[in-house]
Amino acid sequence: METDNQGHQSESQTGKRGVLRASALIISLEVTLIALLWAIHVPWGVVQILLLLIIIAALFSKQLTGPPEHVQISSPTFEHRIQNRYRSEFNQLANLGFTPLFFYGEAFPLYRLLLIYPAILFLIMWLNREVATVQNGSKLLFGFPIFISINKTTYAHPNQLGMKYHTAFQDGTILLTKNYGGKTKYGSMVVTHIMKNTSISDTWTEHQKQIQAQEAAGKQIDRQISFQAFSDISYEA
């Protein structure tokens, strides 16, 4: 348990440092941009319009970035990089009875980097030590490992912010338990439990309790285990 907590704290601190570095860089870039525009005598009204556009981009970031394309990764080199990045999670999940299932990627068209706010989001992901590569010269691909529990009920999905556990039920319900904040609104069939700053093992214990509660209510677990099944779940939760 102590090792688990230390691993979780280490990853959490790394993520926070990445966000802080990205925030500092973004602020510096914005200040530099404003100073540059002012230095070349761009009218203040134009500068204000540009700042307004940045704010609008932030408010509509989801529409600008769009949903990612889900890709099953099959590159040994890229898989090795992902495994090195998530070595601590590999060890902790193995102790909980999880086994690696496949490597999963989220792909975004490179042209979206030309948009201000998506570029900022991608920068934050990179500074948080996400593993990324350019696919086919046209897509930016972020890679993650996906694990399955020993009883084949639950996917474990570590990412730069923490851990997510997904369990699907035959009526379409998706149980999601995660140990970090951020997004709270998911699909209408998603039952969400957020346990901020909780260890991987404690989050898994809570998820198991929630599975038992769903089963007690008469729901049956959907045990279809595949990349497509996980991809469908991931789009919802």
JOFENWO-V996928 format. One record per residue. N is the residue number from 0. RES is the residue in one small letter. NEAR is the number of other ideal C-beta (glycine too) atoms within 10 Angstrom. Layout:
<<N/RES/NEAR> <N/RES/NEAR>>
This chain:
<<0/m/9> <1/e/7> <2/t/13> <3/d/18> <4/n/15> <5/q/12> <6/g/18> <7/h/23> <8/q/12> <9/s/11> <10/e/22> <11/s/17> <12/q/10> <13/t/14> <14/g/20> <15/k/12> <16/r/13> <17/g/20> <18/v/15> <19/l/11> <20/r/14> <21/a/19> <22/s/13> <23/a/11> <24/l/14> <25/i/15> <26/i/10> <27/s/10> <28/l/14> <29/e/15> <30/v/10> <31/t/10> <32/l/15> <33/i/15> <34/a/10> <35/l/10> <36/l/15> <37/w/12> <38/a/8> <39/i/7> <40/h/6> <41/v/13> <42/p/10> <43/w/10> <44/g/8> <45/v/10> <46/v/14> <47/q/10> <48/i/11> <49/l/16> <50/l/13> <51/l/10> <52/l/12> <53/i/15> <54/i/11> <55/i/13> <56/a/17> <57/a/13> <58/l/11> <59/f/11> <60/s/15> <61/k/10> <62/q/8> <63/l/17> <64/t/17> <65/g/11> <66/p/9> <67/p/17> <68/e/14> <69/h/16> <70/v/18> <71/q/14> <72/i/21> <73/s/10> <74/s/15> <75/p/9> <76/t/7> <77/f/18> <78/e/17> <79/h/12> <80/r/16> <81/i/22> <82/q/16> <83/n/10> <84/r/18> <85/y/23> <86/r/11> <87/s/18> <88/e/24> <89/f/18> <90/n/13> <91/q/24> <92/l/23> <93/a/12> <94/n/13> <95/l/16> <96/g/12> <97/f/22> <98/t/11> <99/p/16> <100/l/17> <101/f/16> <102/f/23> <103/y/21> <104/g/24> <105/e/20> <106/a/19> <107/f/21> <108/p/15> <109/l/15> <110/y/10> <111/r/17> <112/l/14> <113/l/9> <114/l/14> <115/i/19> <116/y/20> <117/p/20> <118/a/17> <119/i/20> <120/l/18> <121/f/20> <122/l/17> <123/i/19> <124/m/20> <125/w/16> <126/l/19> <127/n/19> <128/r/15> <129/e/19> <130/v/24> <131/a/18> <132/t/16> <133/v/11> <134/q/18> <135/n/8> <136/g/6> <137/s/10> <138/k/19> <139/l/21> <140/l/20> <141/f/21> <142/g/23> <143/f/22> <144/p/23> <145/i/21> <146/f/23> <147/i/19> <148/s/22> <149/i/10> <150/n/11> <151/k/11> <152/t/21> <153/t/21> <154/y/22> <155/a/25> <156/h/21> <157/p/22> <158/n/19> <159/q/22> <160/l/20> <161/g/24> <162/m/26> <163/k/20> <164/y/26> <165/h/23> <166/t/24> <167/a/24> <168/f/20> <169/q/11> <170/d/11> <171/g/13> <172/t/16> <173/i/20> <174/l/24> <175/l/21> <176/t/25> <177/k/24> <178/n/24> <179/y/19> <180/g/11> <181/g/9> <182/k/12> <183/t/7> <184/k/6> <185/y/13> <186/g/13> <187/s/6> <188/m/13> <189/v/16> <190/v/17> <191/t/16> <192/h/15> <193/i/15> <194/m/17> <195/k/11> <196/n/11> <197/t/20> <198/s/23> <199/i/26> <200/s/19> <201/d/15> <202/t/23> <203/w/24> <204/t/14> <205/e/16> <206/h/26> <207/q/18> <208/k/12> <209/q/17> <210/i/21> <211/q/10> <212/a/12> <213/q/18> <214/e/13> <215/a/8> <216/a/9> <217/g/8> <218/k/18> <219/q/10> <220/i/18> <221/d/17> <222/r/12> <223/q/12> <224/i/14> <225/s/11> <226/f/16> <227/q/10> <228/a/15> <229/f/22> <230/s/15> <231/d/14> <232/i/20> <233/s/19> <234/y/11> <235/e/15> <236/a/19>>
